[in-house]
Amino acid sequence: MRTPAPETLPVALTIAGSDSGGGAGIQADLATMAGHDVYGTSAITAVTSQHSRGVERSYPLPLEEVEGQLSAVTGDFDIGAAKTGMLATTEIVRAIATEAENFAFPLVVDPVMVATSGDRLLEPEAERAYEDLIGEAAIVTPNADEAEVLTGITVEDEDSAIEAGEALLEFGTDAALVKGGHVPGETISDVLVTEDGVRTFEHTRVDTDATHGSGCTLAAAVAARLAKGDSLEDAVSGATDFLTRAVRYHYDVGQGAGAVNHGVEQRNRAAMESTTEQVRNAVGRIVEADISPLVPEVGTNVVGATPYADAVEETAAVEGRITRTLGGISPNGAVRFGASKNVARFLLDAREVCPSLRFACNLRFNEEVEQALEELGWVITELSRDTESETDEWVTPTAVETVFDGDGDHPTAIIDRGSVGKEAMTYLVAVEAETVADRVLELYSELD
């Protein structure tokens, strides 16, 4: 018999409807909470016949069943935070508002009224019953359409979002996050309004319609972070960052556009060890081969990004780079995350166009290297510095992104002929670290 080793996690509660398609509702909430290392509990308010293309049927549960679930959960678990989603009927909205008066934990109210597909999820009378529930909330998280229903204010820019948020505060909530996903533009601005002021969280819009479950997921992420002890502002900041990644790396499921990736943060963390090991193995092969003629004056590096990397801190590389010594070449430090700036930034910029690319290596560029590249017959492209402004970066993001055409067609090698104060460079990119190492050694062999 083995000795048990229990784990204690923060607990969060979701009060929402069931989405049979799994992208939104209770399913999205619980998956998001688990992805934040929070134990999720639930009270189901309605059952929907739903898929990736829309809602076919919706059946609200009897009020006593909803109240029974709430009583069971709150009577047993130490709830750290809760969130509401689809509440379906006026009597359920009113009942949850009454129950919330006794909650000893923060409540996130996501006033779900219309599905992403456009299907109505709430009877009109219930919309008017939300005022009391919002009055019990730590934060309410409407999108632009929901904010307009609740306040009568059309949200079309930051100023109107602030106006709507201030109107929501009058209901009694501590904070209002007016989401900007439904407002056109290349940047999404989520506006947090509290009695202490306004803070806007901006993210570049992801070019996809796979946003099913985005509202549920954001509210669940806020609740999970509050359950873990984050401040309200930190919870919102982290949740909006999380949702941006969850939308970019969405699930390609069903016949519709897809659903947000509720487990993206957890998967990203899980991939860090294997990414480090892949970089370490590639570095070992390159060092053993002693590719000194290919090492530039600034040193070379092998950089690996996790599958969902969006920041330099999520790329692994050799600390201090690999440099030439009297006895060959040698790494100046261990492989760790955040160790590279320039090559990591190059790789991340390339991933903006080709998300499948995960590994890159910078090498010397000169006439001999150029001739060797031509002999190999690889797909080669050249960076242009014509559009660059003054910058300390080796290469600007715009220059990098213009030489890539997407995952289906990307170059093997990218040439940067340098400029004043910037050394010429060759970049090799690949989906696998082993492929980068193979190509480095192949280029070195051709150079000989």
KOLKOL-739338 format. One line per field, with one value per residue (C-alpha): residue in one letter; x, y, z. Coordinates in steps of 0.001 Angstrom, whole numbers, plus 500000, padded with zeros to 6 digits. Layout:
N
aa <- A / ...
u <- X / ...
v <- Y / ...
w <- Z / ...
***
This chain:
448
aa <- M / R / T / P / A / P / E / T / L / P / V / A / L / T / I / A / G / S / D / S / G / G / G / A / G / I / Q / A / D / L / A / T / M / A / G / H / D / V / Y / G / T / S / A / I / T / A / V / T / S / Q / H / S / R / G / V / E / R / S / Y / P / L / P / L / E / E / V / E / G / Q / L / S / A / V / T / G / D / F / D / I / G / A / A / K / T / G / M / L / A / T / T / E / I / V / R / A / I / A / T / E / A / E / N / F / A / F / P / L / V / V / D / P / V / M / V / A / T / S / G / D / R / L / L / E / P / E / A / E / R / A / Y / E / D / L / I / G / E / A / A / I / V / T / P / N / A / D / E / A / E / V / L / T / G / I / T / V / E / D / E / D / S / A / I / E / A / G / E / A / L / L / E / F / G / T / D / A / A / L / V / K / G / G / H / V / P / G / E / T / I / S / D / V / L / V / T / E / D / G / V / R / T / F / E / H / T / R / V / D / T / D / A / T / H / G / S / G / C / T / L / A / A / A / V / A / A / R / L / A / K / G / D / S / L / E / D / A / V / S / G / A / T / D / F / L / T / R / A / V / R / Y / H / Y / D / V / G / Q / G / A / G / A / V / N / H / G / V / E / Q / R / N / R / A / A / M / E / S / T / T / E / Q / V / R / N / A / V / G / R / I / V / E / A / D / I / S / P / L / V / P / E / V / G / T / N / V / V / G / A / T / P / Y / A / D / A / V / E / E / T / A / A / V / E / G / R / I / T / R / T / L / G / G / I / S / P / N / G / A / V / R / F / G / A / S / K / N / V / A / R / F / L / L / D / A / R / E / V / C / P / S / L / R / F / A / C / N / L / R / F / N / E / E / V / E / Q / A / L / E / E / L / G / W / V / I / T / E / L / S / R / D / T / E / S / E / T / D / E / W / V / T / P / T / A / V / E / T / V / F / D / G / D / G / D / H / P / T / A / I / I / D / R / G / S / V / G / K / E / A / M / T / Y / L / V / A / V / E / A / E / T / V / A / D / R / V / L / E / L / Y / S / E / L / D
u <- 500000 / 501362 / 501443 / 499066 / 500508 / 497550 / 497743 / 495940 / 494739 / 492765 / 489087 / 486909 / 483218 / 481486 / 477734 / 476880 / 475311 / 476661 / 478030 / 477805 / 480437 / 482941 / 484175 / 482221 / 480146 / 480900 / 483297 / 485409 / 485333 / 486515 / 489219 / 490447 / 490516 / 492449 / 494860 / 495515 / 496166 / 492858 / 490322 / 487033 / 483537 / 480266 / 476558 / 474932 / 472096 / 471089 / 471863 / 472450 / 472580 / 475535 / 478427 / 481150 / 478649 / 475970 / 473271 / 470433 / 468530 / 468678 / 466982 / 467145 / 467330 / 464650 / 465601 / 465667 / 468286 / 470524 / 470095 / 470822 / 474129 / 475121 / 474269 / 476226 / 479358 / 479474 / 478672 / 481688 / 484444 / 486505 / 485673 / 488301 / 486311 / 483319 / 482079 / 478719 / 478061 / 474828 / 472031 / 469176 / 466120 / 464994 / 464393 / 467890 / 469476 / 467503 / 468236 / 471996 / 471898 / 470264 / 472769 / 475655 / 474747 / 476183 / 479265 / 482478 / 484522 / 484775 / 482263 / 483016 / 479844 / 480050 / 476620 / 476186 / 473312 / 474318 / 476628 / 479631 / 477633 / 474883 / 472374 / 470457 / 471129 / 469035 / 465370 / 464776 / 463255 / 466415 / 468522 / 466703 / 467251 / 471028 / 471321 / 471050 / 473520 / 476058 / 475673 / 477091 / 480044 / 483709 / 483852 / 481491 / 482925 / 480539 / 481506 / 480488 / 477054 / 476285 / 477485 / 475062 / 472155 / 472968 / 473674 / 472159 / 475602 / 476966 / 480580 / 482646 / 485898 / 487806 / 485874 / 482497 / 483865 / 484866 / 481414 / 479746 / 482095 / 481266 / 477556 / 478067 / 479816 / 476581 / 474964 / 477270 / 480041 / 483624 / 484924 / 483803 / 485894 / 484352 / 485818 / 486771 / 486725 / 483501 / 484802 / 486462 / 490160 / 493562 / 494026 / 491683 / 491293 / 489790 / 488945 / 488956 / 487026 / 487120 / 486535 / 490320 / 490539 / 490845 / 493355 / 493312 / 494771 / 495724 / 496497 / 496998 / 493950 / 494488 / 493280 / 490804 / 487116 / 487925 / 486714 / 484015 / 484120 / 486337 / 484073 / 483606 / 487317 / 488339 / 485933 / 487003 / 490660 / 489943 / 488126 / 490931 / 493552 / 491471 / 491142 / 494944 / 495216 / 495925 / 494774 / 491863 / 494048 / 496687 / 493977 / 492556 / 495996 / 496986 / 493624 / 493652 / 497203 / 496091 / 493057 / 495143 / 497354 / 494341 / 492775 / 495973 / 496682 / 493007 / 491639 / 490896 / 487839 / 484360 / 483067 / 482990 / 485886 / 487191 / 487367 / 489810 / 492566 / 491705 / 494824 / 497367 / 499276 / 499533 / 500737 / 503238 / 504736 / 504800 / 506804 / 509612 / 511710 / 511604 / 512400 / 515460 / 516627 / 516237 / 518292 / 520932 / 521262 / 521564 / 524206 / 526139 / 526281 / 527353 / 530074 / 531401 / 531717 / 533665 / 532059 / 534442 / 534370 / 530600 / 530645 / 530226 / 532123 / 529141 / 528895 / 526290 / 523280 / 520606 / 517214 / 514159 / 510628 / 507928 / 505029 / 502967 / 505780 / 504937 / 507762 / 511555 / 511146 / 509551 / 512590 / 515544 / 519107 / 522734 / 523505 / 526330 / 526126 / 528597 / 531920 / 535279 / 538155 / 541737 / 540576 / 537526 / 534101 / 532405 / 529121 / 529642 / 526848 / 523993 / 520820 / 518087 / 514948 / 515306 / 519050 / 518848 / 517540 / 518351 / 518055 / 515049 / 513380 / 514141 / 512522 / 509445 / 508995 / 509214 / 506611 / 504170 / 503890 / 504985 / 503780 / 505134 / 508759 / 510332 / 514110 / 516681 / 520451 / 522520 / 525757 / 528450 / 527668 / 530333 / 531092 / 532195 / 529007 / 526875 / 528521 / 528036 / 524355 / 523898 / 525601 / 523226 / 520198 / 518141 / 515251 / 517026 / 515680 / 517252 / 516229 / 515720 / 516714 / 515194 / 512144 / 514003 / 514054 / 516798 / 516752 / 519070 / 517642 / 519658 / 516624 / 513212 / 510048 / 508707 / 511843 / 511641 / 507926 / 508146 / 510381 / 507993 / 504817 / 503298 / 503794 / 503282 / 506186 / 509058 / 512766 / 515507 / 518054 / 517656 / 520501 / 521062 / 523870 / 524118 / 524598 / 526725 / 527423 / 525438 / 527289 / 526124 / 524362 / 522873 / 519821 / 518681 / 515148 / 513239 / 510361 / 512720 / 516003 / 517566 / 516846 / 518600 / 521654 / 521628 / 521579 / 524343 / 526578 / 525568 / 526502 / 529801 / 530581 / 529854 / 532047 / 534987
v <- 500000 / 503409 / 506511 / 509199 / 512575 / 514950 / 518346 / 521403 / 523827 / 527067 / 526446 / 528432 / 528121 / 528601 / 529174 / 528798 / 526728 / 523591 / 523773 / 520338 / 521474 / 522056 / 525464 / 527700 / 527506 / 525165 / 523124 / 526158 / 527474 / 524241 / 523713 / 527289 / 526896 / 523637 / 525377 / 527930 / 525197 / 525916 / 523282 / 524032 / 523412 / 524145 / 524852 / 524217 / 526578 / 525257 / 522573 / 523653 / 521641 / 523502 / 522999 / 525035 / 526699 / 527790 / 526905 / 524592 / 524211 / 525514 / 524025 / 525957 / 523766 / 524152 / 526786 / 524307 / 522225 / 525259 / 526239 / 522664 / 522653 / 525992 / 524825 / 521586 / 523301 / 526312 / 524152 / 521926 / 523766 / 526768 / 528851 / 531450 / 533145 / 532517 / 533580 / 533560 / 532875 / 531911 / 532214 / 531672 / 532908 / 535848 / 533729 / 532215 / 535665 / 536934 / 533828 / 534069 / 537763 / 536844 / 534047 / 536374 / 538659 / 535974 / 535098 / 535521 / 535467 / 537758 / 537243 / 537806 / 538476 / 537732 / 538915 / 536281 / 537357 / 536394 / 533607 / 534426 / 532926 / 535530 / 533174 / 534666 / 532849 / 534914 / 535861 / 539648 / 539910 / 538459 / 541233 / 543717 / 541544 / 541808 / 545103 / 543504 / 540737 / 543235 / 545123 / 542081 / 541615 / 542381 / 542881 / 542683 / 541780 / 542729 / 542918 / 546005 / 544612 / 543530 / 546839 / 548615 / 546394 / 547066 / 550802 / 552060 / 553389 / 552386 / 551289 / 552186 / 553529 / 553955 / 557022 / 555337 / 552210 / 554356 / 555955 / 552535 / 551303 / 554275 / 553599 / 549982 / 551118 / 552854 / 549396 / 548732 / 546593 / 547304 / 547252 / 546978 / 545494 / 546619 / 544260 / 545528 / 542360 / 543373 / 546860 / 546972 / 547700 / 546013 / 546563 / 545208 / 547560 / 546108 / 548981 / 548427 / 551080 / 551306 / 554022 / 554547 / 555239 / 553632 / 551200 / 549988 / 546630 / 546594 / 543553 / 543170 / 541474 / 537898 / 537377 / 534573 / 533953 / 531154 / 533082 / 530687 / 530681 / 533760 / 535623 / 532603 / 531857 / 535411 / 535603 / 532151 / 533200 / 536308 / 534185 / 531616 / 534303 / 535944 / 532527 / 532299 / 535636 / 538062 / 541646 / 542574 / 544568 / 541833 / 539219 / 541208 / 541903 / 538246 / 537060 / 539346 / 538220 / 534606 / 535051 / 536599 / 533514 / 531192 / 532783 / 532765 / 529104 / 528092 / 524584 / 523674 / 521545 / 521132 / 522480 / 526064 / 528462 / 526640 / 527341 / 529118 / 527003 / 526897 / 524887 / 526956 / 528284 / 524848 / 523292 / 526080 / 525455 / 521716 / 522204 / 524190 / 521230 / 519443 / 522703 / 523211 / 519665 / 520056 / 523245 / 521615 / 518653 / 520913 / 523034 / 519892 / 518753 / 522175 / 522586 / 519082 / 519825 / 523035 / 525280 / 528159 / 529634 / 530078 / 531814 / 535614 / 538153 / 538593 / 534822 / 532332 / 530917 / 528286 / 529510 / 527372 / 528635 / 526707 / 525789 / 528725 / 531242 / 534931 / 536458 / 536311 / 534770 / 531757 / 531014 / 528897 / 529698 / 529586 / 532207 / 534379 / 532713 / 530286 / 531955 / 531095 / 530126 / 529037 / 525434 / 525709 / 527009 / 526872 / 527903 / 530612 / 529384 / 526956 / 526782 / 528766 / 530668 / 534341 / 534007 / 535414 / 538784 / 539394 / 535886 / 535197 / 538375 / 537343 / 533957 / 535433 / 537926 / 535067 / 533140 / 536022 / 534809 / 531166 / 529973 / 526453 / 527697 / 526947 / 527016 / 529397 / 529820 / 532853 / 532346 / 534409 / 535830 / 536628 / 535814 / 532268 / 531583 / 533075 / 530801 / 527752 / 528599 / 528829 / 525456 / 523840 / 524978 / 525905 / 528318 / 531563 / 535051 / 538356 / 540925 / 544480 / 547370 / 550014 / 550521 / 550427 / 553358 / 554009 / 551140 / 549213 / 545923 / 543810 / 543587 / 545198 / 543053 / 544529 / 543520 / 539952 / 539450 / 540586 / 537644 / 534963 / 533758 / 531470 / 527957 / 526367 / 528157 / 529581 / 529986 / 527766 / 530555 / 534309 / 536640 / 539956 / 541909 / 544195 / 547933 / 550459 / 549013 / 545840 / 542696 / 540767 / 537554 / 534314 / 532923 / 529318 / 528456 / 525197 / 523501 / 521083 / 521761 / 518687 / 520115 / 523381 / 521431 / 519292 / 522410 / 524130 / 521094 / 520792 / 524428 / 523976 / 520909 / 522828 / 525680 / 523332
w <- 500000 / 499014 / 501187 / 499872 / 498914 / 498696 / 497024 / 498334 / 495685 / 495786 / 495005 / 492609 / 491740 / 488404 / 488174 / 484515 / 481750 / 480150 / 476598 / 474993 / 472488 / 475286 / 474149 / 476512 / 479688 / 482559 / 480440 / 479528 / 483091 / 484698 / 482065 / 482563 / 486333 / 486027 / 483657 / 486400 / 488996 / 490712 / 491758 / 490013 / 491386 / 489632 / 489799 / 486420 / 485523 / 482107 / 479572 / 475991 / 472791 / 471364 / 468983 / 467322 / 464958 / 467401 / 469905 / 468868 / 472134 / 475700 / 478756 / 482056 / 485147 / 487821 / 490372 / 493249 / 491403 / 490945 / 494596 / 495671 / 493814 / 495318 / 498807 / 498369 / 497073 / 499373 / 502382 / 501849 / 499981 / 501013 / 497946 / 497055 / 494269 / 492044 / 488631 / 486926 / 483270 / 481557 / 484127 / 481640 / 483564 / 485633 / 488710 / 488544 / 488185 / 491172 / 493245 / 492597 / 493528 / 496840 / 497488 / 496622 / 499508 / 501802 / 499748 / 501755 / 498536 / 495492 / 492691 / 488994 / 487011 / 483298 / 482080 / 479377 / 477156 / 473627 / 472446 / 470240 / 467368 / 467952 / 469575 / 472514 / 475806 / 478195 / 478278 / 478051 / 481534 / 483053 / 481528 / 483723 / 486803 / 486524 / 488364 / 491819 / 490916 / 489593 / 492868 / 494701 / 492345 / 492840 / 489084 / 486104 / 482680 / 479842 / 476210 / 474249 / 473346 / 476907 / 478307 / 475973 / 477080 / 480735 / 480524 / 477290 / 476274 / 472864 / 473321 / 470269 / 471714 / 474972 / 476081 / 475688 / 477397 / 480377 / 480395 / 480391 / 483110 / 485315 / 484798 / 485867 / 489051 / 489989 / 490243 / 493214 / 491717 / 492802 / 489233 / 485624 / 482826 / 479544 / 476947 / 473522 / 471455 / 469681 / 468871 / 465396 / 465133 / 465070 / 468807 / 471465 / 474420 / 477602 / 479933 / 483698 / 485624 / 489428 / 491979 / 491977 / 488264 / 484835 / 483385 / 479794 / 478777 / 475094 / 472964 / 469234 / 467739 / 466570 / 463000 / 463731 / 464307 / 466784 / 469822 / 471024 / 474816 / 475078 / 477513 / 479760 / 479689 / 480595 / 483548 / 484754 / 484526 / 486608 / 489204 / 489284 / 489832 / 492559 / 494234 / 494198 / 495976 / 493138 / 493481 / 491227 / 488843 / 488651 / 488072 / 485163 / 483691 / 483824 / 482520 / 479472 / 478604 / 479035 / 476777 / 474000 / 473961 / 474257 / 471180 / 469122 / 469868 / 469705 / 469329 / 465712 / 466513 / 465060 / 461766 / 463022 / 463534 / 466639 / 470362 / 472641 / 474191 / 477889 / 478785 / 476865 / 479907 / 481485 / 478232 / 477768 / 481208 / 480584 / 477366 / 478979 / 480124 / 476772 / 474942 / 477152 / 476494 / 472722 / 472728 / 474941 / 472544 / 469495 / 471214 / 472133 / 468515 / 467262 / 469903 / 469302 / 465578 / 466357 / 463744 / 464521 / 460971 / 461318 / 464694 / 464339 / 466420 / 468749 / 469242 / 468127 / 469908 / 469524 / 470674 / 471273 / 471846 / 473650 / 471325 / 472672 / 473241 / 472924 / 474980 / 475262 / 478723 / 477012 / 474848 / 475949 / 474884 / 475991 / 478592 / 477241 / 473810 / 472203 / 471436 / 469886 / 472179 / 471653 / 471803 / 469552 / 470549 / 473920 / 475533 / 478139 / 480361 / 480773 / 478717 / 480454 / 479617 / 478811 / 478106 / 474567 / 473496 / 469835 / 468356 / 470574 / 469337 / 465740 / 466322 / 468017 / 465175 / 462677 / 464711 / 464235 / 460633 / 461025 / 464457 / 463896 / 463864 / 467224 / 466823 / 465376 / 465228 / 464240 / 462288 / 460536 / 457108 / 454496 / 450855 / 451673 / 453658 / 450888 / 448318 / 450548 / 451000 / 447246 / 446768 / 449252 / 447275 / 450337 / 450287 / 451174 / 451641 / 452538 / 455119 / 453972 / 456189 / 453916 / 456120 / 459418 / 461784 / 464299 / 466804 / 469097 / 467841 / 465456 / 463168 / 463485 / 463726 / 460466 / 458576 / 459892 / 459262 / 455621 / 454644 / 455877 / 454140 / 456760 / 458057 / 454657 / 453017 / 454999 / 454186 / 455573 / 455857 / 456223 / 455331 / 457084 / 455410 / 458426 / 458628 / 460470 / 463908 / 463152 / 462157 / 459111 / 460082 / 458805 / 460576 / 460265 / 461393 / 461780 / 463520 / 465310 / 467151 / 465581 / 462132 / 463034 / 464221 / 461046 / 458890 / 460839 / 460366 / 456707 / 456094 / 457941 / 455842 / 452632 / 453870 / 454240
***
